[in-house]
């Protein structure tokens, strides 16, 4: 299963979110694949997410955005499974 991780360049929140996502993936024995997408490489994504990054999405549903934390990711993901 893939998690989409939308980021921007030089984004401190994105750096922290990456660490939280690593903890999240470890919780599920690495069965989760994280696909990192830099919104600055796509004008449509940039317009949609520029004020929201980082954004973590699973099956088209945003699990969390902005200040991402491990516990909230787990809870949101488990609700959708």
C-alpha positions in Angstrom: 0.0 0.0 0.0 1.2 3.5 -0.9 1.2 6.6 1.2 1.7 9.8 -0.8 3.9 12.4 1.0 3.6 15.8 -0.6 6.5 18.1 0.3 8.1 21.4 -0.6 11.7 22.5 -0.9 13.5 23.8 2.2 10.6 22.8 4.4 11.4 22.2 8.1 7.9 20.7 8.7 8.5 18.3 5.8 11.8 17.2 7.4 10.0 16.5 10.7 7.1 14.7 8.9 9.6 12.4 7.2 10.9 11.3 10.6 7.3 10.7 11.8 6.5 8.7 8.6 9.5 6.5 9.2 8.2 5.7 12.7 4.8 5.1 11.2 6.2 2.7 8.6 8.2 0.8 11.2 4.9 0.3 13.2 3.5 -1.7 10.2 6.6 -3.8 9.6 7.6 -1.8 6.4 4.5 -3.0 4.5 3.8 0.6 3.6 5.6 2.3 0.7 6.0 6.0 1.0 6.0 7.9 -2.3 7.5 11.4 -1.8 6.2 14.0 -4.2 7.8 17.5 -4.4 4.9 19.8 -5.2 7.3 22.3 -6.8 7.8 20.0 -9.8 4.1 20.1 -10.8 2.2 23.4 -11.1 -1.2 21.8 -10.3 0.1 20.2 -7.1 1.9 23.4 -6.2 -1.3 25.4 -6.4 -3.3 22.8 -4.5 -0.8 22.1 -1.6 1.5 25.2 -1.4 0.1 26.4 1.9 -0.6 22.9 3.3 2.7 20.9 3.0 3.6 18.5 4.3 0.6 16.5 3.3 0.2 12.7 4.0 -2.4 11.0 1.9 -3.7 7.4 1.7 -6.2 6.3 -1.0 -7.1 9.9 -1.8 -7.8 10.8 1.8 -5.6 13.3 3.6 -4.4 11.6 6.9 -2.6 14.7 8.1 -1.1 18.0 6.9 1.1 20.7 8.4 2.4 19.5 11.7 2.5 15.7 11.2 2.8 13.4 14.2 3.1 9.7 14.5 0.1 9.1 16.8 -2.4 11.0 14.6 -1.1 9.1 11.5 -1.6 5.8 13.2 -5.2 6.7 14.3 -6.2 8.1 10.9 -4.7 5.2 9.0 -6.3 2.6 11.2 -9.7 4.2 10.7 -9.4 3.8 6.9 -8.1 0.2 6.9 
